[in-house]
Amino acid sequence: MRNICSFALVFGTTGLLFICFPVLSQSPSAKNYPRNYFRDPLNVPISLAANFGELRANHYHMGLDIRTEKRENLPVFAAAEGYIARVSVAPLGFGKAIYINHPNGYTTVYGHLNDFFPALAAYVKQQQYKKENWRIALDFSPLQFPVKKGELIAYSGNTGGSQGPHLHFEIRRTVDDTNINPLLFGLPIPDNVSPVIRRLAIYDGSHSIYEQSPKILYVRNGDGGFVLPVDTLLVNSPKVGLAISAFDSQSGSINPNGIYQADLYDDDQWVSGFQMDVINYENTRNINAHIDYKTKATGGPWLQQLFRLPGYNNSIYSPGKSNGVLDISDGQVHRIRVDVKDAYGNNSTLNLKLKYRLPNALAFSSWTGKMFYPQLLGVFETDDCAFYLGEKSLYDSVHINYSSSVSTVKGAVSLVYAIGEEYIPLQDDMLVRIRPASDFPLAKKDRVIMLRTISDGKDVRKVEWQNGWASARFGGFGNFQLILDEEPPSINPQGFKDGANMKRAVRIAIAVKDNLGAYKNFRAELDGKWLRFTNDKEHSFIYKFDEHCAPGKHSLKIIVEDEAGNVASRNFAFTR
């Protein structure tokens, strides 16, 4: 049992005051998950840099990020008895990772590792040479690498998509690979700290979320509790959606983590809520329907909606009949309550009053472009460009604009087609088709790619050709064009040159650069045999000298291919 805060509502001249009274709360036990079955995967006290369900760009955080005291190579231990079912090595994502299946029907995942334990590391290396690929995923039988609870399995690190030393730890349901919130399993993580609510956002529930900007009110600490700037909020819409900015932290930490649960009440009647207990990787991109994507994409804060968008299937919400949209058309004062909880039951409450007033002016402008709808096929076609949205592409109805202009990009063989807005997220990829310029020599079509540019980057796809049209799929809107790419990537040695004496060197590093940033294949051969170069975080390709390079003279060949199929090759002689 632990003390938490319950809040009483007091109306003052400065706004709504929330006064904290201590009440009792239990550790997370509402779900029937095995408690105390899994141990801490490290031998240092658990301090979280991130928790389950925390908000990230285009995905939820699907486990716990456990701090490793700003160090690498801490021993990592099996959280319970089982067997290593899978390992993976990749430049991004988890980097080096281990998956352990346990007899109770769960799988634990350990990511961003520097290395595996010696026997496993040796086997993985052997398989990489056998398959001639550093990036690898291997599955194992229960008898190959059994482990006991607390047995050494790896060393912590900073590989993959990690931005600092830590251990990423997950618990999944083995049968369907669905992630479960690890905080529901009784790990030794003290927490008697209630979540903090920072903002309240108000939406017109009768309009698309992408065709409005919310009214945002700040919630701050006042004398004894939280304070809102007004006593009663007057709104111009009879239907209202609400969203919040909130965070949680654990005892002894000021690190802002994600919240676990939020519930919305209207005059003490439950309306809607969400809970971060079970999320599948197939659905993690749906965070873009849970947050106000437009506000975040245009430089605003994270806002978690308390209503469900019409195209958000397999959602984390338990919405009522209204999908969480409040009906205040009666013109009466509605007493609204938002309860925000962490996985341990620590609770914070925001109370407010809403009242509908007739609008005195048109609140929404006329939108241009064709209207597209969630759960319906959407088609737009012209003589030279077309795009197609599947039934699951959109989360909400929205007008999608289209225009064309002359390209200034080297090698362009079509106009630039602006489709939609970057702040409209897609759940499923859309198909884009473009017809090249009439004077384009079709004999060179195998070197054509489709380029998507947005404000902060670009995306390249190899196209498919059909009846003179080039097509590719993309995960977002932007500016699209066809590029004839005949420029191969460049291969640049780092710190050595052809004919170098490498007797004192510990590694060879190669940097690869492509004019469109889209190289896809790298191969290294030492004296005619494949040589393992790592590529952590997609930075330089690195080979650390080992038993595969004996003393003497050697020939190193590097071959790189880009997305368009252009190939570059360089040879280097060196002495070891």
C-alpha positions in Angstrom: 0.0 0.0 0.0 1.1 3.6 -0.6 0.0 7.1 -0.2 -1.3 9.1 -3.2 -3.3 12.3 -3.7 -7.0 12.6 -4.2 -8.3 16.0 -5.2 -11.2 18.0 -3.9 -12.7 20.8 -6.0 -12.8 24.3 -4.6 -14.0 27.3 -6.6 -11.9 30.4 -6.0 -11.6 33.8 -7.5 -8.5 32.7 -9.4 -10.0 29.6 -11.0 -10.5 26.0 -10.1 -8.4 24.8 -7.2 -7.5 21.2 -6.6 -6.4 20.4 -3.0 -4.5 17.2 -2.4 -5.6 14.8 0.3 -3.7 11.5 1.0 -5.5 8.3 0.2 -4.4 4.7 -0.1 -3.5 3.0 -3.3 -2.2 -0.4 -4.2 0.4 -1.5 -6.7 -0.9 -2.5 -10.1 -2.9 -5.6 -9.6 -6.1 -5.1 -11.7 -4.8 -7.4 -14.4 -4.1 -11.0 -13.8 -0.5 -11.0 -14.8 2.1 -13.1 -12.9 3.6 -10.8 -10.3 7.2 -11.3 -9.0 7.8 -13.9 -11.7 10.3 -11.7 -13.6 13.3 -10.2 -11.9 15.2 -7.0 -12.7 17.3 -7.7 -15.8 20.1 -5.7 -14.3 21.9 -5.6 -11.0 21.4 -1.9 -10.5 18.2 -0.3 -9.0 15.6 0.2 -11.7 15.4 3.9 -12.8 13.3 4.6 -15.8 14.3 6.8 -18.7 11.0 5.8 -20.5 8.0 3.7 -19.7 5.4 1.7 -21.6 3.1 3.7 -23.8 5.2 6.8 -23.8 4.6 9.0 -26.8 7.2 8.9 -29.6 7.2 10.0 -33.2 4.9 7.6 -35.2 5.0 5.0 -32.4 4.4 4.2 -28.8 7.3 3.2 -26.6 6.7 -0.5 -26.2 8.6 -1.3 -23.1 10.8 0.1 -20.3 14.0 2.0 -20.9 16.1 1.1 -17.8 19.0 3.4 -17.1 22.5 1.8 -16.9 24.1 4.6 -14.8 25.4 6.3 -18.0 27.6 3.2 -18.6 27.8 0.5 -21.1 28.6 -3.2 -20.8 26.7 -3.8 -17.6 25.8 -7.5 -17.2 22.2 -8.3 -18.4 20.4 -11.3 -16.9 17.5 -13.5 -17.9 14.4 -12.2 -16.2 13.1 -15.7 -15.7 13.8 -19.3 -16.7 13.2 -20.1 -20.4 15.2 -20.3 -23.6 16.6 -17.8 -26.1 14.1 -18.1 -28.9 15.5 -15.3 -31.2 18.3 -12.8 -31.6 18.5 -9.9 -34.0 21.2 -7.6 -35.2 20.2 -4.4 -37.1 21.6 -0.9 -37.6 18.5 0.8 -36.1 15.6 -0.3 -33.9 16.8 -2.5 -31.0 20.4 -2.8 -32.5 21.5 -6.1 -30.9 18.6 -7.8 -29.2 17.7 -11.1 -27.4 14.2 -12.6 -27.1 13.6 -15.2 -24.4 10.5 -17.4 -24.3 9.3 -18.5 -20.8 7.1 -21.4 -19.8 4.4 -19.2 -18.5 3.5 -18.0 -22.0 5.4 -14.7 -22.0 8.5 -13.5 -23.9 11.0 -11.0 -22.6 13.0 -8.7 -24.9 16.4 -7.1 -24.2 17.5 -4.4 -26.7 20.4 -2.0 -27.5 22.9 -4.6 -26.3 26.6 -4.2 -26.9 27.2 -8.0 -27.2 25.7 -11.4 -26.4 27.3 -13.8 -23.9 30.3 -15.6 -25.5 28.7 -18.8 -26.7 25.8 -17.0 -28.3 28.1 -14.2 -29.7 30.2 -16.9 -31.4 27.2 -18.6 -32.9 25.7 -15.4 -34.2 29.0 -14.4 -35.8 29.3 -17.9 -37.4 25.8 -17.5 -38.9 26.6 -14.0 -40.2 29.5 -15.4 -42.1 27.4 -18.3 -43.3 24.7 -16.0 -44.6 27.2 -13.3 -45.6 25.1 -10.6 -43.8 25.8 -8.6 -40.7 22.1 -7.7 -40.3 20.5 -10.9 -39.2 17.6 -12.5 -37.3 18.0 -16.0 -36.0 15.4 -18.3 -34.4 16.3 -21.1 -32.0 14.8 -24.3 -30.7 14.2 -24.7 -26.9 17.3 -26.9 -26.6 19.9 -24.7 -28.2 20.2 -21.9 -25.6 18.2 -22.6 -22.5 18.6 -20.1 -19.6 17.9 -20.0 -15.9 16.5 -17.0 -14.1 19.4 -14.6 -13.3 21.7 -16.2 -15.8 24.1 -13.8 -17.8 22.8 -13.4 -21.3 24.4 -10.2 -22.6 26.0 -6.8 -21.9 24.1 -3.5 -22.1 25.0 -0.9 -24.6 23.8 1.8 -26.9 23.3 0.1 -30.2 20.5 0.6 -32.8 18.1 3.5 -32.3 19.3 4.3 -28.8 20.4 7.8 -28.1 22.3 7.0 -24.9 23.3 3.9 -22.8 20.3 2.0 -21.5 18.6 -1.3 -21.6 15.3 -1.6 -23.5 13.1 -4.3 -21.8 9.8 -5.7 -23.0 7.3 -8.3 -21.9 5.2 -9.8 -24.7 2.5 -12.5 -24.9 4.3 -15.3 -26.8 1.3 -16.7 -28.7 0.6 -13.5 -30.6 3.7 -11.3 -29.9 1.6 -8.6 -28.2 3.3 -6.2 -25.8 2.1 -6.0 -22.2 3.0 -3.1 -19.9 5.9 -4.5 -17.8 4.8 -2.3 -14.8 1.9 -4.7 -14.4 4.2 -7.6 -13.5 5.4 -6.4 -10.1 9.0 -5.4 -11.0 10.8 -3.6 -8.1 10.1 0.0 -9.2 8.9 2.2 -6.3 6.2 4.8 -7.3 4.1 6.9 -5.1 4.1 9.9 -7.4 0.8 11.0 -9.1 0.8 12.1 -12.7 0.9 15.8 -13.6 -1.6 17.4 -16.0 -0.2 20.4 -17.9 -2.7 21.4 -20.6 -6.3 21.0 -21.6 -7.3 21.3 -25.3 -10.8 21.8 -26.6 -12.0 20.8 -30.1 -15.2 21.2 -32.1 -16.4 17.6 -32.2 -18.5 18.2 -35.4 -15.4 19.0 -37.6 -12.3 17.2 -38.7 -9.5 17.4 -36.3 -7.2 18.3 -39.2 -9.3 21.3 -40.2 -9.2 23.1 -36.9 -6.9 24.3 -34.2 -7.8 23.6 -30.6 -8.1 26.1 -27.8 -5.4 25.2 -25.3 -5.6 26.1 -21.6 -2.7 25.7 -19.3 -3.1 23.8 -16.0 -0.6 24.8 -13.4 0.2 24.3 -9.7 -1.5 26.8 -7.5 -1.9 27.0 -3.7 -2.7 23.4 -2.8 -3.5 22.1 -6.2 -4.0 22.7 -9.9 -5.5 25.9 -11.2 -7.3 26.6 -14.5 -7.6 30.1 -15.9 -11.4 30.3 -15.8 -14.3 29.0 -13.7 -16.6 28.0 -16.6 -15.4 27.4 -20.2 -17.8 28.8 -22.8 -17.5 27.0 -26.2 -19.1 27.7 -29.5 -19.8 24.1 -30.5 -22.6 21.9 -29.2 -20.2 18.9 -29.5 -16.9 19.0 -27.8 -13.7 16.9 -27.8 -11.1 17.2 -25.1 -7.4 16.3 -25.0 -4.7 16.7 -22.3 -1.0 17.1 -21.9 0.2 15.0 -19.0 3.2 13.1 -17.7 4.1 10.7 -15.0 7.3 10.0 -13.0 8.5 7.4 -10.5 9.6 7.9 -6.9 13.0 9.6 -6.7 13.0 10.7 -10.4 12.0 13.9 -12.1 12.1 12.3 -15.6 8.8 12.9 -17.3 7.3 9.5 -18.5 4.1 8.6 -20.2 0.8 8.2 -18.4 -1.0 4.9 -18.1 -4.7 5.7 -18.1 -7.1 8.6 -18.6 -10.9 8.6 -18.1 -13.5 11.3 -19.0 -16.7 11.9 -17.0 -19.6 14.2 -17.8 -21.7 15.0 -14.6 -20.1 11.9 -13.0 -21.2 9.6 -16.0 -18.3 7.9 -17.6 -17.9 8.9 -21.2 -14.6 7.5 -22.6 -11.1 6.5 -21.6 -7.9 4.8 -22.7 -5.4 2.5 -21.0 -1.8 1.7 -21.9 -1.8 -2.0 -21.0 -1.7 -3.9 -24.2 -0.3 -2.7 -27.6 0.8 -4.7 -30.6 3.6 -3.5 -32.9 1.2 -3.8 -35.8 -0.9 -1.0 -34.2 1.8 1.2 -32.6 1.7 3.6 -35.5 -1.9 4.4 -34.4 -0.4 6.8 -31.9 -1.0 9.3 -34.7 -4.7 8.9 -34.0 -4.4 9.0 -30.3 -2.5 12.3 -30.3 -3.4 15.6 -32.0 -1.0 14.9 -34.8 -1.6 18.2 -36.6 -0.8 20.3 -33.5 2.4 18.3 -32.8 3.5 18.3 -36.4 3.2 22.1 -36.6 5.3 22.7 -33.5 2.8 22.3 -30.7 2.8 20.1 -27.6 1.8 16.5 -27.2 -1.9 16.3 -26.7 -3.6 13.0 -25.9 -7.2 12.9 -27.1 -10.0 11.7 -24.8 -12.1 10.9 -27.9 -11.6 8.3 -30.6 -11.3 9.3 -34.3 -13.7 7.5 -36.6 -10.9 5.7 -38.5 -9.0 4.5 -35.5 -9.5 0.8 -35.4 -7.9 -1.6 -32.9 -7.6 1.4 -30.6 -6.5 1.8 -27.0 -9.8 3.5 -26.2 -13.0 2.2 -24.5 -15.3 4.9 -25.9 -19.0 5.1 -25.2 -21.7 5.6 -27.9 -20.4 9.1 -28.7 -16.7 7.9 -29.1 -15.8 10.3 -26.4 -17.4 13.5 -27.9 -19.3 15.5 -25.3 -22.8 16.6 -26.2 -23.4 20.0 -24.4 -26.1 21.2 -26.8 -28.6 21.7 -24.0 -26.9 24.9 -23.0 -26.5 23.7 -19.4 -23.3 23.7 -17.3 -21.6 20.3 -17.6 -19.3 19.3 -14.8 -16.5 17.5 -16.5 -13.9 15.4 -14.8 -10.7 13.9 -16.2 -8.9 11.2 -14.1 -5.3 10.4 -15.0 -3.6 7.4 -13.5 -0.3 5.6 -13.6 0.1 1.9 -13.6 0.3 1.8 -9.7 -3.1 3.5 -9.3 -1.7 6.9 -8.3 -4.3 9.4 -9.5 -4.7 13.0 -10.5 -8.0 14.6 -11.3 -8.9 17.7 -13.4 -12.3 19.2 -12.9 -13.8 21.8 -15.1 -17.2 23.2 -16.2 -18.3 23.5 -19.9 -21.2 25.4 -21.3 -22.4 25.8 -24.9 -23.0 29.3 -26.2 -24.2 30.0 -29.7 -21.4 31.0 -32.1 -21.3 34.7 -33.1 -19.4 34.1 -36.3 -18.4 31.3 -38.6 -15.6 29.4 -36.8 -14.5 27.4 -39.8 -13.3 28.5 -43.2 -14.2 26.8 -46.5 -11.6 24.2 -47.3 -10.4 23.5 -50.8 -9.5 20.1 -52.2 -11.3 16.9 -52.6 -12.9 15.4 -49.4 -11.7 11.9 -48.4 -13.2 9.8 -45.7 -11.9 7.1 -43.3 -13.0 3.5 -44.0 -13.7 4.3 -47.7 -11.5 3.9 -50.7 -10.2 7.3 -52.0 -9.1 8.0 -55.6 -7.7 11.1 -57.3 -6.6 10.9 -60.9 -5.3 13.4 -63.5 -3.6 12.8 -66.9 -0.1 12.7 -65.3 -0.5 11.9 -61.6 -2.8 9.8 -59.4 -3.0 8.7 -55.8 -5.1 6.1 -54.0 -6.0 5.9 -50.3 -7.1 2.5 -48.9 -10.0 2.0 -46.5 -7.6 2.1 -43.5 -5.5 5.1 -44.7 -7.2 8.0 -42.9 -8.2 8.5 -39.3 -10.6 11.3 -39.9 -12.3 13.0 -42.9 -10.3 15.7 -44.5 -10.0 17.8 -47.7 -6.8 16.9 -49.6 -5.2 19.5 -51.8 -3.3 18.8 -55.0 -1.1 21.0 -57.2 1.9 20.6 -59.6 5.0 22.7 -60.4 8.2 22.5 -62.3 11.0 20.6 -60.5 14.4 22.1 -59.7 16.0 18.8 -58.7 18.8 17.4 -60.7 17.6 14.4 -62.9 13.9 15.2 -62.5 11.8 13.6 -65.3 8.4 14.7 -64.1 6.7 17.7 -62.5 6.6 18.0 -58.7 3.1 17.0 -57.4 2.1 18.3 -54.0 -0.4 16.0 -52.4 -2.0 16.7 -49.1 -0.4 18.2 -46.0 2.3 16.8 -43.8 0.1 17.2 -40.7 -2.4 14.7 -42.0 -1.1 11.2 -40.8 -1.7 8.0 -42.7 -2.4 4.7 -41.1 -1.7 2.7 -44.3 0.6 3.6 -47.1 -0.9 5.4 -50.1 -0.1 4.5 -53.7 1.2 7.3 -55.9 1.4 7.0 -59.7 3.2 9.5 -61.9 3.7 9.6 -65.7 7.1 10.8 -66.7 7.7 13.7 -69.2 6.9 12.9 -72.8 10.6 13.2 -73.8 11.8 10.7 -71.1 13.7 7.8 -72.7 11.9 4.7 -71.5 15.1 2.7 -72.1 16.4 4.2 -68.8 13.3 3.5 -66.7 15.3 1.0 -64.6 17.2 3.9 -63.0 14.1 5.9 -62.1 13.1 6.4 -58.5 10.2 8.3 -56.9 11.3 11.0 -54.5 9.1 12.4 -51.7 10.2 15.6 -50.0 8.8 17.1 -46.8 10.0 20.0 -44.6 12.5 18.0 -42.7 13.7 15.3 -45.0 13.1 13.1 -48.0 12.1 9.6 -48.9 13.1 7.5 -51.9 11.3 4.5 -53.4 12.2 2.2 -56.4 9.2 2.4 -58.8 7.2 -0.2 -60.5 6.2 0.4 -64.2 2.9 -0.3 -65.8 1.6 1.1 -69.1 4.0 4.0 -69.0 3.2 4.9 -65.4 5.7 4.7 -62.5 4.2 3.8 -59.1 5.4 3.6 -55.5 3.9 3.5 -51.9 4.6 6.0 -49.2 3.6 6.4 -45.6 2.7 10.1 -45.7 1.8 13.1 -47.9 4.3 15.5 -49.4 5.8 16.5 -52.7 6.4 13.7 -55.2 8.4 13.5 -58.4 10.3 11.0 -60.6 14.1 11.3 -60.7 16.5 9.6 -63.1 19.4 8.6 -60.9 22.5 7.5 -62.8 25.0 8.6 -60.1 26.5 5.7 -58.1 27.2 6.1 -54.4 30.7 7.2 -53.2 32.9 5.0 -51.1 35.2 6.9 -48.7 37.9 5.2 -46.5 38.1 6.8 -43.0 41.7 7.2 -41.7 43.4 5.0 -44.2 44.2 4.8 -47.9 45.2 2.4 -50.6 48.5 0.7 -49.7 48.3 1.5 -46.0 50.2 -0.3 -43.3 47.5 -1.4 -40.8 49.7 -3.3 -38.4 48.8 -1.0 -35.5 45.2 -0.3 -36.5 42.3 -1.9 -34.6 39.7 -1.4 -37.3 38.8 -0.3 -40.8 36.0 2.3 -41.3 34.2 3.0 -44.6 31.8 5.9 -45.1 29.2 5.6 -47.9 27.4 8.6 -49.4 24.6 8.7 -52.0 23.3 11.7 -53.8 19.7 10.9 -52.7 20.7 9.2 -49.4 19.3 5.9 -50.6 22.0 3.3 -50.8 20.7 -0.1 -49.9 23.4 -2.8 -50.3 26.9 -2.9 -48.9 29.4 -5.8 -49.4 33.0 -6.2 -48.3 35.3 -8.9 -49.5 38.8 -9.6 -48.1 40.9 -11.6 -50.5 37.8 -12.7 -52.3 35.8 -13.7 -49.2 32.9 -11.9 -47.5 34.1 -9.8 -44.5 31.8 -8.7 -41.7 31.4 -4.9 -41.4 29.0 -3.6 -38.8 26.8 -0.5 -39.5 25.4 0.6 -36.1 23.0 3.6 -36.4 23.7 3.6 -40.2 26.8 5.6 -39.6 30.2 4.3 -41.0 30.7 0.6 -41.9 33.3 -0.8 -39.5 35.4 -3.9 -39.4 37.3 -4.7 -36.2 40.4 -6.8 -36.9 39.9 -10.4 -35.8 40.8 -14.0 -36.8 39.4 -13.3 -40.3 42.4 -11.1 -41.2 45.8 -12.8 -40.6 49.1 -10.9 -40.7 50.4 -10.1 -44.2 49.2 -8.4 -47.4 45.5 -8.2 -48.2 43.1 -6.9 -50.8 39.9 -5.3 -49.7 37.0 -4.8 -52.1 34.0 -2.7 -51.3 30.8 -2.8 -53.4 27.8 -0.5 -52.8 24.4 -0.3 -54.6 21.9 2.5 -54.3 18.1 2.3 -54.5 18.1 3.0 -58.3 20.5 0.1 -58.9 23.7 2.1 -59.5 26.8 0.2 -58.3 30.1 1.6 -57.0 33.2 -0.5 -56.3 36.6 0.3 -54.9 39.7 -1.9 -54.1 42.2 -1.2 -51.3 45.5 -3.0 -50.7 46.9 -3.0 -47.1 49.3 -4.8 -44.9 48.4 -6.3 -41.6 
